[in-house]
């Protein structure tokens, strides 16, 4: 079953937006329009930063042919770079792999801190964290495709995360989870239009 993510528990990510949809249907999220807008812009911008990091990783592991190489050459040479975690760990020097794990941990801390700064209420903090995470993940793939034409399709395999072990899935899984989370938040927000009118 190639469409399943590895390890198998990664497939449970699809449950997250469904659970929160039903929770937020009964307990509306109290977020105003400017907050939604700011977190949306943050998530999109962060998606580009993640995209740039991946391009730099590919360049630093000799998938970019020198400084004169183009993004098109990165795309041609790194099509299968993240296809399996075995290839990823073979090509990635251990020192860079360690930095990448810490970068991912730092990313989660940043998203949690953004949610904590945005509000003092736990329900809304969870919503802000999930919204920023979903937008970051979606636009990471959008910007990668726009810059190096990767992934080639929604069934392209990717390493989603390295903590506590590599999460490997086809690209459609994180994109679908992200779309469902964004939909759940926008349809279950109580104040999104009230603040924009006042």
mmCIF file of the C-alpha atoms, coordinates in Angstrom:
data_MODEL
# 
_entry.id   MODEL 
# 
loop_
_atom_site.group_PDB 
_atom_site.id 
_atom_site.type_symbol 
_atom_site.label_atom_id 
_atom_site.label_alt_id 
_atom_site.label_comp_id 
_atom_site.label_asym_id 
_atom_site.label_entity_id 
_atom_site.label_seq_id 
_atom_site.pdbx_PDB_ins_code 
_atom_site.Cartn_x 
_atom_site.Cartn_y 
_atom_site.Cartn_z 
_atom_site.occupancy 
_atom_site.B_iso_or_equiv 
_atom_site.pdbx_formal_charge 
_atom_site.auth_seq_id 
_atom_site.auth_comp_id 
_atom_site.auth_asym_id 
_atom_site.auth_atom_id 
_atom_site.pdbx_PDB_model_num 
ATOM 1   C CA . UNK A 1 1   ? 0.000   0.000  0.000   1.00 0.00 ? 1   UNK A CA 1 
ATOM 2   C CA . UNK A 1 2   ? 2.114   2.875  -1.305  1.00 0.00 ? 2   UNK A CA 1 
ATOM 3   C CA . UNK A 1 3   ? -0.412  5.593  -0.486  1.00 0.00 ? 3   UNK A CA 1 
ATOM 4   C CA . UNK A 1 4   ? -0.008  5.001  3.251   1.00 0.00 ? 4   UNK A CA 1 
ATOM 5   C CA . UNK A 1 5   ? 2.450   7.121  5.171   1.00 0.00 ? 5   UNK A CA 1 
ATOM 6   C CA . UNK A 1 6   ? 5.294   5.653  7.202   1.00 0.00 ? 6   UNK A CA 1 
ATOM 7   C CA . UNK A 1 7   ? 5.336   5.111  10.126  1.00 0.00 ? 7   UNK A CA 1 
ATOM 8   C CA . UNK A 1 8   ? 1.673   4.104  10.062  1.00 0.00 ? 8   UNK A CA 1 
ATOM 9   C CA . UNK A 1 9   ? 0.645   6.466  12.879  1.00 0.00 ? 9   UNK A CA 1 
ATOM 10  C CA . UNK A 1 10  ? 1.442   9.432  10.574  1.00 0.00 ? 10  UNK A CA 1 
ATOM 11  C CA . UNK A 1 11  ? -1.788  8.567  8.717   1.00 0.00 ? 11  UNK A CA 1 
ATOM 12  C CA . UNK A 1 12  ? -3.664  9.622  11.869  1.00 0.00 ? 12  UNK A CA 1 
ATOM 13  C CA . UNK A 1 13  ? -2.879  13.237 10.954  1.00 0.00 ? 13  UNK A CA 1 
ATOM 14  C CA . UNK A 1 14  ? -6.093  13.107 8.934   1.00 0.00 ? 14  UNK A CA 1 
ATOM 15  C CA . UNK A 1 15  ? -8.011  12.735 12.196  1.00 0.00 ? 15  UNK A CA 1 
ATOM 16  C CA . UNK A 1 16  ? -6.722  16.059 13.617  1.00 0.00 ? 16  UNK A CA 1 
ATOM 17  C CA . UNK A 1 17  ? -8.842  18.435 11.486  1.00 0.00 ? 17  UNK A CA 1 
ATOM 18  C CA . UNK A 1 18  ? -11.908 16.201 11.840  1.00 0.00 ? 18  UNK A CA 1 
ATOM 19  C CA . UNK A 1 19  ? -11.680 16.127 15.642  1.00 0.00 ? 19  UNK A CA 1 
ATOM 20  C CA . UNK A 1 20  ? -11.190 19.888 15.832  1.00 0.00 ? 20  UNK A CA 1 
ATOM 21  C CA . UNK A 1 21  ? -13.995 20.540 13.334  1.00 0.00 ? 21  UNK A CA 1 
ATOM 22  C CA . UNK A 1 22  ? -16.502 18.863 15.651  1.00 0.00 ? 22  UNK A CA 1 
ATOM 23  C CA . UNK A 1 23  ? -14.992 20.461 18.761  1.00 0.00 ? 23  UNK A CA 1 
ATOM 24  C CA . UNK A 1 24  ? -15.062 23.927 17.203  1.00 0.00 ? 24  UNK A CA 1 
ATOM 25  C CA . UNK A 1 25  ? -18.621 23.433 15.910  1.00 0.00 ? 25  UNK A CA 1 
ATOM 26  C CA . UNK A 1 26  ? -19.758 23.338 19.560  1.00 0.00 ? 26  UNK A CA 1 
ATOM 27  C CA . UNK A 1 27  ? -17.128 25.748 20.899  1.00 0.00 ? 27  UNK A CA 1 
ATOM 28  C CA . UNK A 1 28  ? -16.613 28.503 18.330  1.00 0.00 ? 28  UNK A CA 1 
ATOM 29  C CA . UNK A 1 29  ? -13.150 30.012 18.066  1.00 0.00 ? 29  UNK A CA 1 
ATOM 30  C CA . UNK A 1 30  ? -13.062 33.654 19.128  1.00 0.00 ? 30  UNK A CA 1 
ATOM 31  C CA . UNK A 1 31  ? -10.585 35.141 16.634  1.00 0.00 ? 31  UNK A CA 1 
ATOM 32  C CA . UNK A 1 32  ? -10.945 38.517 14.962  1.00 0.00 ? 32  UNK A CA 1 
ATOM 33  C CA . UNK A 1 33  ? -10.207 39.270 11.316  1.00 0.00 ? 33  UNK A CA 1 
ATOM 34  C CA . UNK A 1 34  ? -6.870  41.095 11.798  1.00 0.00 ? 34  UNK A CA 1 
ATOM 35  C CA . UNK A 1 35  ? -5.540  38.153 13.838  1.00 0.00 ? 35  UNK A CA 1 
ATOM 36  C CA . UNK A 1 36  ? -6.562  35.715 11.093  1.00 0.00 ? 36  UNK A CA 1 
ATOM 37  C CA . UNK A 1 37  ? -4.939  37.942 8.498   1.00 0.00 ? 37  UNK A CA 1 
ATOM 38  C CA . UNK A 1 38  ? -1.655  38.338 10.403  1.00 0.00 ? 38  UNK A CA 1 
ATOM 39  C CA . UNK A 1 39  ? -1.313  34.613 11.100  1.00 0.00 ? 39  UNK A CA 1 
ATOM 40  C CA . UNK A 1 40  ? -2.178  33.856 7.464   1.00 0.00 ? 40  UNK A CA 1 
ATOM 41  C CA . UNK A 1 41  ? 0.585   36.155 6.203   1.00 0.00 ? 41  UNK A CA 1 
ATOM 42  C CA . UNK A 1 42  ? 3.006   34.687 8.733   1.00 0.00 ? 42  UNK A CA 1 
ATOM 43  C CA . UNK A 1 43  ? 2.194   31.117 7.601   1.00 0.00 ? 43  UNK A CA 1 
ATOM 44  C CA . UNK A 1 44  ? 2.610   31.966 3.906   1.00 0.00 ? 44  UNK A CA 1 
ATOM 45  C CA . UNK A 1 45  ? 5.922   33.790 4.490   1.00 0.00 ? 45  UNK A CA 1 
ATOM 46  C CA . UNK A 1 46  ? 7.165   30.957 6.683   1.00 0.00 ? 46  UNK A CA 1 
ATOM 47  C CA . UNK A 1 47  ? 6.323   28.529 3.867   1.00 0.00 ? 47  UNK A CA 1 
ATOM 48  C CA . UNK A 1 48  ? 8.735   30.403 1.604   1.00 0.00 ? 48  UNK A CA 1 
ATOM 49  C CA . UNK A 1 49  ? 11.460  30.344 4.271   1.00 0.00 ? 49  UNK A CA 1 
ATOM 50  C CA . UNK A 1 50  ? 11.043  26.559 4.556   1.00 0.00 ? 50  UNK A CA 1 
ATOM 51  C CA . UNK A 1 51  ? 11.229  26.274 0.765   1.00 0.00 ? 51  UNK A CA 1 
ATOM 52  C CA . UNK A 1 52  ? 14.466  28.294 0.732   1.00 0.00 ? 52  UNK A CA 1 
ATOM 53  C CA . UNK A 1 53  ? 15.950  26.048 3.452   1.00 0.00 ? 53  UNK A CA 1 
ATOM 54  C CA . UNK A 1 54  ? 15.245  22.946 1.362   1.00 0.00 ? 54  UNK A CA 1 
ATOM 55  C CA . UNK A 1 55  ? 16.853  24.533 -1.694  1.00 0.00 ? 55  UNK A CA 1 
ATOM 56  C CA . UNK A 1 56  ? 19.927  25.397 0.414   1.00 0.00 ? 56  UNK A CA 1 
ATOM 57  C CA . UNK A 1 57  ? 20.063  21.824 1.739   1.00 0.00 ? 57  UNK A CA 1 
ATOM 58  C CA . UNK A 1 58  ? 20.010  20.507 -1.803  1.00 0.00 ? 58  UNK A CA 1 
ATOM 59  C CA . UNK A 1 59  ? 22.729  22.951 -2.806  1.00 0.00 ? 59  UNK A CA 1 
ATOM 60  C CA . UNK A 1 60  ? 24.924  22.093 0.190   1.00 0.00 ? 60  UNK A CA 1 
ATOM 61  C CA . UNK A 1 61  ? 24.700  18.376 -0.568  1.00 0.00 ? 61  UNK A CA 1 
ATOM 62  C CA . UNK A 1 62  ? 25.935  18.889 -4.154  1.00 0.00 ? 62  UNK A CA 1 
ATOM 63  C CA . UNK A 1 63  ? 22.541  18.723 -5.797  1.00 0.00 ? 63  UNK A CA 1 
ATOM 64  C CA . UNK A 1 64  ? 23.152  22.276 -6.990  1.00 0.00 ? 64  UNK A CA 1 
ATOM 65  C CA . UNK A 1 65  ? 26.032  22.265 -9.497  1.00 0.00 ? 65  UNK A CA 1 
ATOM 66  C CA . UNK A 1 66  ? 28.092  25.130 -8.097  1.00 0.00 ? 66  UNK A CA 1 
ATOM 67  C CA . UNK A 1 67  ? 27.174  28.753 -7.643  1.00 0.00 ? 67  UNK A CA 1 
ATOM 68  C CA . UNK A 1 68  ? 26.482  29.154 -11.358 1.00 0.00 ? 68  UNK A CA 1 
ATOM 69  C CA . UNK A 1 69  ? 23.737  26.543 -11.272 1.00 0.00 ? 69  UNK A CA 1 
ATOM 70  C CA . UNK A 1 70  ? 20.134  27.477 -11.857 1.00 0.00 ? 70  UNK A CA 1 
ATOM 71  C CA . UNK A 1 71  ? 17.019  26.495 -9.943  1.00 0.00 ? 71  UNK A CA 1 
ATOM 72  C CA . UNK A 1 72  ? 16.124  24.367 -12.976 1.00 0.00 ? 72  UNK A CA 1 
ATOM 73  C CA . UNK A 1 73  ? 19.327  22.383 -12.471 1.00 0.00 ? 73  UNK A CA 1 
ATOM 74  C CA . UNK A 1 74  ? 18.481  21.922 -8.789  1.00 0.00 ? 74  UNK A CA 1 
ATOM 75  C CA . UNK A 1 75  ? 15.143  20.498 -9.873  1.00 0.00 ? 75  UNK A CA 1 
ATOM 76  C CA . UNK A 1 76  ? 16.692  18.139 -12.441 1.00 0.00 ? 76  UNK A CA 1 
ATOM 77  C CA . UNK A 1 77  ? 19.342  16.830 -10.072 1.00 0.00 ? 77  UNK A CA 1 
ATOM 78  C CA . UNK A 1 78  ? 17.231  16.543 -6.936  1.00 0.00 ? 78  UNK A CA 1 
ATOM 79  C CA . UNK A 1 79  ? 14.008  15.016 -8.248  1.00 0.00 ? 79  UNK A CA 1 
ATOM 80  C CA . UNK A 1 80  ? 14.404  11.911 -6.105  1.00 0.00 ? 80  UNK A CA 1 
ATOM 81  C CA . UNK A 1 81  ? 16.506  13.443 -3.326  1.00 0.00 ? 81  UNK A CA 1 
ATOM 82  C CA . UNK A 1 82  ? 13.738  13.138 -0.746  1.00 0.00 ? 82  UNK A CA 1 
ATOM 83  C CA . UNK A 1 83  ? 12.044  10.087 -2.255  1.00 0.00 ? 83  UNK A CA 1 
ATOM 84  C CA . UNK A 1 84  ? 13.130  7.793  0.569   1.00 0.00 ? 84  UNK A CA 1 
ATOM 85  C CA . UNK A 1 85  ? 14.596  8.480  3.953   1.00 0.00 ? 85  UNK A CA 1 
ATOM 86  C CA . UNK A 1 86  ? 17.411  6.015  3.176   1.00 0.00 ? 86  UNK A CA 1 
ATOM 87  C CA . UNK A 1 87  ? 18.617  8.194  0.283   1.00 0.00 ? 87  UNK A CA 1 
ATOM 88  C CA . UNK A 1 88  ? 18.136  11.306 2.405   1.00 0.00 ? 88  UNK A CA 1 
ATOM 89  C CA . UNK A 1 89  ? 20.220  9.962  5.288   1.00 0.00 ? 89  UNK A CA 1 
ATOM 90  C CA . UNK A 1 90  ? 22.904  8.572  2.926   1.00 0.00 ? 90  UNK A CA 1 
ATOM 91  C CA . UNK A 1 91  ? 23.360  11.865 1.080   1.00 0.00 ? 91  UNK A CA 1 
ATOM 92  C CA . UNK A 1 92  ? 22.940  14.195 4.047   1.00 0.00 ? 92  UNK A CA 1 
ATOM 93  C CA . UNK A 1 93  ? 26.079  14.580 6.168   1.00 0.00 ? 93  UNK A CA 1 
ATOM 94  C CA . UNK A 1 94  ? 25.396  13.709 9.808   1.00 0.00 ? 94  UNK A CA 1 
ATOM 95  C CA . UNK A 1 95  ? 26.267  17.247 10.919  1.00 0.00 ? 95  UNK A CA 1 
ATOM 96  C CA . UNK A 1 96  ? 23.669  18.730 8.538   1.00 0.00 ? 96  UNK A CA 1 
ATOM 97  C CA . UNK A 1 97  ? 21.122  16.115 9.544   1.00 0.00 ? 97  UNK A CA 1 
ATOM 98  C CA . UNK A 1 98  ? 21.603  17.148 13.182  1.00 0.00 ? 98  UNK A CA 1 
ATOM 99  C CA . UNK A 1 99  ? 21.153  20.815 12.257  1.00 0.00 ? 99  UNK A CA 1 
ATOM 100 C CA . UNK A 1 100 ? 18.001  19.892 10.318  1.00 0.00 ? 100 UNK A CA 1 
ATOM 101 C CA . UNK A 1 101 ? 16.510  18.105 13.338  1.00 0.00 ? 101 UNK A CA 1 
ATOM 102 C CA . UNK A 1 102 ? 17.180  21.164 15.519  1.00 0.00 ? 102 UNK A CA 1 
ATOM 103 C CA . UNK A 1 103 ? 15.767  23.453 12.807  1.00 0.00 ? 103 UNK A CA 1 
ATOM 104 C CA . UNK A 1 104 ? 12.556  21.435 12.806  1.00 0.00 ? 104 UNK A CA 1 
ATOM 105 C CA . UNK A 1 105 ? 12.338  21.602 16.593  1.00 0.00 ? 105 UNK A CA 1 
ATOM 106 C CA . UNK A 1 106 ? 12.932  25.364 16.366  1.00 0.00 ? 106 UNK A CA 1 
ATOM 107 C CA . UNK A 1 107 ? 10.132  25.662 13.817  1.00 0.00 ? 107 UNK A CA 1 
ATOM 108 C CA . UNK A 1 108 ? 7.622   24.019 16.147  1.00 0.00 ? 108 UNK A CA 1 
ATOM 109 C CA . UNK A 1 109 ? 8.757   26.237 19.027  1.00 0.00 ? 109 UNK A CA 1 
ATOM 110 C CA . UNK A 1 110 ? 8.294   29.330 16.827  1.00 0.00 ? 110 UNK A CA 1 
ATOM 111 C CA . UNK A 1 111 ? 4.761   28.282 15.882  1.00 0.00 ? 111 UNK A CA 1 
ATOM 112 C CA . UNK A 1 112 ? 3.868   27.581 19.514  1.00 0.00 ? 112 UNK A CA 1 
ATOM 113 C CA . UNK A 1 113 ? 5.273   30.974 20.578  1.00 0.00 ? 113 UNK A CA 1 
ATOM 114 C CA . UNK A 1 114 ? 3.312   32.721 17.809  1.00 0.00 ? 114 UNK A CA 1 
ATOM 115 C CA . UNK A 1 115 ? 0.123   31.133 19.149  1.00 0.00 ? 115 UNK A CA 1 
ATOM 116 C CA . UNK A 1 116 ? 1.021   32.129 22.715  1.00 0.00 ? 116 UNK A CA 1 
ATOM 117 C CA . UNK A 1 117 ? 1.681   35.746 21.712  1.00 0.00 ? 117 UNK A CA 1 
ATOM 118 C CA . UNK A 1 118 ? -1.555  35.970 19.716  1.00 0.00 ? 118 UNK A CA 1 
ATOM 119 C CA . UNK A 1 119 ? -3.926  35.104 22.583  1.00 0.00 ? 119 UNK A CA 1 
ATOM 120 C CA . UNK A 1 120 ? -4.089  33.942 26.183  1.00 0.00 ? 120 UNK A CA 1 
ATOM 121 C CA . UNK A 1 121 ? -6.894  31.409 25.611  1.00 0.00 ? 121 UNK A CA 1 
ATOM 122 C CA . UNK A 1 122 ? -5.942  27.771 25.004  1.00 0.00 ? 122 UNK A CA 1 
ATOM 123 C CA . UNK A 1 123 ? -8.657  27.020 22.421  1.00 0.00 ? 123 UNK A CA 1 
ATOM 124 C CA . UNK A 1 124 ? -7.582  29.968 20.264  1.00 0.00 ? 124 UNK A CA 1 
ATOM 125 C CA . UNK A 1 125 ? -3.881  29.176 20.795  1.00 0.00 ? 125 UNK A CA 1 
ATOM 126 C CA . UNK A 1 126 ? -4.478  25.708 19.369  1.00 0.00 ? 126 UNK A CA 1 
ATOM 127 C CA . UNK A 1 127 ? -6.316  27.262 16.414  1.00 0.00 ? 127 UNK A CA 1 
ATOM 128 C CA . UNK A 1 128 ? -3.520  29.763 15.744  1.00 0.00 ? 128 UNK A CA 1 
ATOM 129 C CA . UNK A 1 129 ? -0.861  27.054 15.974  1.00 0.00 ? 129 UNK A CA 1 
ATOM 130 C CA . UNK A 1 130 ? -2.757  24.767 13.596  1.00 0.00 ? 130 UNK A CA 1 
ATOM 131 C CA . UNK A 1 131 ? -3.531  27.598 11.167  1.00 0.00 ? 131 UNK A CA 1 
ATOM 132 C CA . UNK A 1 132 ? 0.085   28.779 10.988  1.00 0.00 ? 132 UNK A CA 1 
ATOM 133 C CA . UNK A 1 133 ? 1.294   25.173 10.690  1.00 0.00 ? 133 UNK A CA 1 
ATOM 134 C CA . UNK A 1 134 ? -1.191  24.349 7.911   1.00 0.00 ? 134 UNK A CA 1 
ATOM 135 C CA . UNK A 1 135 ? -0.410  27.484 5.881   1.00 0.00 ? 135 UNK A CA 1 
ATOM 136 C CA . UNK A 1 136 ? 3.324   27.002 6.349   1.00 0.00 ? 136 UNK A CA 1 
ATOM 137 C CA . UNK A 1 137 ? 3.095   23.406 5.110   1.00 0.00 ? 137 UNK A CA 1 
ATOM 138 C CA . UNK A 1 138 ? 0.834   24.173 2.142   1.00 0.00 ? 138 UNK A CA 1 
ATOM 139 C CA . UNK A 1 139 ? 2.849   27.118 0.894   1.00 0.00 ? 139 UNK A CA 1 
ATOM 140 C CA . UNK A 1 140 ? 6.102   25.245 1.403   1.00 0.00 ? 140 UNK A CA 1 
ATOM 141 C CA . UNK A 1 141 ? 4.977   22.907 -1.393  1.00 0.00 ? 141 UNK A CA 1 
ATOM 142 C CA . UNK A 1 142 ? 3.560   25.753 -3.487  1.00 0.00 ? 142 UNK A CA 1 
ATOM 143 C CA . UNK A 1 143 ? 6.832   27.702 -3.351  1.00 0.00 ? 143 UNK A CA 1 
ATOM 144 C CA . UNK A 1 144 ? 8.970   24.594 -3.956  1.00 0.00 ? 144 UNK A CA 1 
ATOM 145 C CA . UNK A 1 145 ? 6.934   23.868 -7.052  1.00 0.00 ? 145 UNK A CA 1 
ATOM 146 C CA . UNK A 1 146 ? 7.179   27.475 -8.261  1.00 0.00 ? 146 UNK A CA 1 
ATOM 147 C CA . UNK A 1 147 ? 10.961  27.596 -7.749  1.00 0.00 ? 147 UNK A CA 1 
ATOM 148 C CA . UNK A 1 148 ? 12.281  24.108 -8.616  1.00 0.00 ? 148 UNK A CA 1 
ATOM 149 C CA . UNK A 1 149 ? 9.173   22.348 -10.001 1.00 0.00 ? 149 UNK A CA 1 
ATOM 150 C CA . UNK A 1 150 ? 9.139   19.854 -7.143  1.00 0.00 ? 150 UNK A CA 1 
ATOM 151 C CA . UNK A 1 151 ? 7.077   17.865 -6.199  1.00 0.00 ? 151 UNK A CA 1 
ATOM 152 C CA . UNK A 1 152 ? 6.145   16.549 -9.616  1.00 0.00 ? 152 UNK A CA 1 
ATOM 153 C CA . UNK A 1 153 ? 2.712   15.373 -8.442  1.00 0.00 ? 153 UNK A CA 1 
ATOM 154 C CA . UNK A 1 154 ? 0.569   14.924 -5.356  1.00 0.00 ? 154 UNK A CA 1 
ATOM 155 C CA . UNK A 1 155 ? 1.751   11.312 -5.164  1.00 0.00 ? 155 UNK A CA 1 
ATOM 156 C CA . UNK A 1 156 ? 5.429   12.295 -4.885  1.00 0.00 ? 156 UNK A CA 1 
ATOM 157 C CA . UNK A 1 157 ? 6.869   10.973 -1.637  1.00 0.00 ? 157 UNK A CA 1 
ATOM 158 C CA . UNK A 1 158 ? 8.423   13.391 0.813   1.00 0.00 ? 158 UNK A CA 1 
ATOM 159 C CA . UNK A 1 159 ? 10.008  13.367 4.238   1.00 0.00 ? 159 UNK A CA 1 
ATOM 160 C CA . UNK A 1 160 ? 7.526   15.410 6.250   1.00 0.00 ? 160 UNK A CA 1 
ATOM 161 C CA . UNK A 1 161 ? 9.401   15.543 9.529   1.00 0.00 ? 161 UNK A CA 1 
ATOM 162 C CA . UNK A 1 162 ? 12.402  13.948 11.224  1.00 0.00 ? 162 UNK A CA 1 
ATOM 163 C CA . UNK A 1 163 ? 11.312  13.954 14.883  1.00 0.00 ? 163 UNK A CA 1 
ATOM 164 C CA . UNK A 1 164 ? 11.252  11.384 16.503  1.00 0.00 ? 164 UNK A CA 1 
ATOM 165 C CA . UNK A 1 165 ? 11.932  9.466  13.274  1.00 0.00 ? 165 UNK A CA 1 
ATOM 166 C CA . UNK A 1 166 ? 11.463  10.300 9.573   1.00 0.00 ? 166 UNK A CA 1 
ATOM 167 C CA . UNK A 1 167 ? 7.793   10.697 8.580   1.00 0.00 ? 167 UNK A CA 1 
ATOM 168 C CA . UNK A 1 168 ? 7.410   9.657  4.940   1.00 0.00 ? 168 UNK A CA 1 
ATOM 169 C CA . UNK A 1 169 ? 4.237   10.267 2.976   1.00 0.00 ? 169 UNK A CA 1 
ATOM 170 C CA . UNK A 1 170 ? 2.938   11.279 -0.404  1.00 0.00 ? 170 UNK A CA 1 
ATOM 171 C CA . UNK A 1 171 ? 2.551   15.038 -0.727  1.00 0.00 ? 171 UNK A CA 1 
ATOM 172 C CA . UNK A 1 172 ? -1.252  14.855 -0.899  1.00 0.00 ? 172 UNK A CA 1 
ATOM 173 C CA . UNK A 1 173 ? -1.442  13.855 2.799   1.00 0.00 ? 173 UNK A CA 1 
ATOM 174 C CA . UNK A 1 174 ? 0.034   17.003 4.408   1.00 0.00 ? 174 UNK A CA 1 
ATOM 175 C CA . UNK A 1 175 ? -1.682  19.189 1.803   1.00 0.00 ? 175 UNK A CA 1 
ATOM 176 C CA . UNK A 1 176 ? -5.086  17.637 2.501   1.00 0.00 ? 176 UNK A CA 1 
ATOM 177 C CA . UNK A 1 177 ? -4.581  17.896 6.267   1.00 0.00 ? 177 UNK A CA 1 
ATOM 178 C CA . UNK A 1 178 ? -3.599  21.552 5.849   1.00 0.00 ? 178 UNK A CA 1 
ATOM 179 C CA . UNK A 1 179 ? -6.637  22.375 3.701   1.00 0.00 ? 179 UNK A CA 1 
ATOM 180 C CA . UNK A 1 180 ? -8.965  20.645 6.166   1.00 0.00 ? 180 UNK A CA 1 
ATOM 181 C CA . UNK A 1 181 ? -7.447  22.496 9.137   1.00 0.00 ? 181 UNK A CA 1 
ATOM 182 C CA . UNK A 1 182 ? -7.748  25.882 7.409   1.00 0.00 ? 182 UNK A CA 1 
ATOM 183 C CA . UNK A 1 183 ? -11.353 25.094 6.442   1.00 0.00 ? 183 UNK A CA 1 
ATOM 184 C CA . UNK A 1 184 ? -12.235 24.000 9.990   1.00 0.00 ? 184 UNK A CA 1 
ATOM 185 C CA . UNK A 1 185 ? -10.791 27.205 11.449  1.00 0.00 ? 185 UNK A CA 1 
ATOM 186 C CA . UNK A 1 186 ? -12.374 29.615 8.983   1.00 0.00 ? 186 UNK A CA 1 
ATOM 187 C CA . UNK A 1 187 ? -15.817 27.998 9.198   1.00 0.00 ? 187 UNK A CA 1 
ATOM 188 C CA . UNK A 1 188 ? -15.821 27.809 12.987  1.00 0.00 ? 188 UNK A CA 1 
ATOM 189 C CA . UNK A 1 189 ? -14.530 31.249 13.905  1.00 0.00 ? 189 UNK A CA 1 
ATOM 190 C CA . UNK A 1 190 ? -17.104 33.336 15.745  1.00 0.00 ? 190 UNK A CA 1 
ATOM 191 C CA . UNK A 1 191 ? -15.699 36.874 15.380  1.00 0.00 ? 191 UNK A CA 1 
ATOM 192 C CA . UNK A 1 192 ? -13.885 36.878 12.054  1.00 0.00 ? 192 UNK A CA 1 
ATOM 193 C CA . UNK A 1 193 ? -16.283 39.363 10.432  1.00 0.00 ? 193 UNK A CA 1 
ATOM 194 C CA . UNK A 1 194 ? -17.331 41.451 13.448  1.00 0.00 ? 194 UNK A CA 1 
ATOM 195 C CA . UNK A 1 195 ? -13.911 43.040 14.001  1.00 0.00 ? 195 UNK A CA 1 
ATOM 196 C CA . UNK A 1 196 ? -13.484 43.949 10.355  1.00 0.00 ? 196 UNK A CA 1 
ATOM 197 C CA . UNK A 1 197 ? -16.716 45.961 10.484  1.00 0.00 ? 197 UNK A CA 1 
ATOM 198 C CA . UNK A 1 198 ? -15.942 47.909 13.663  1.00 0.00 ? 198 UNK A CA 1 
# 
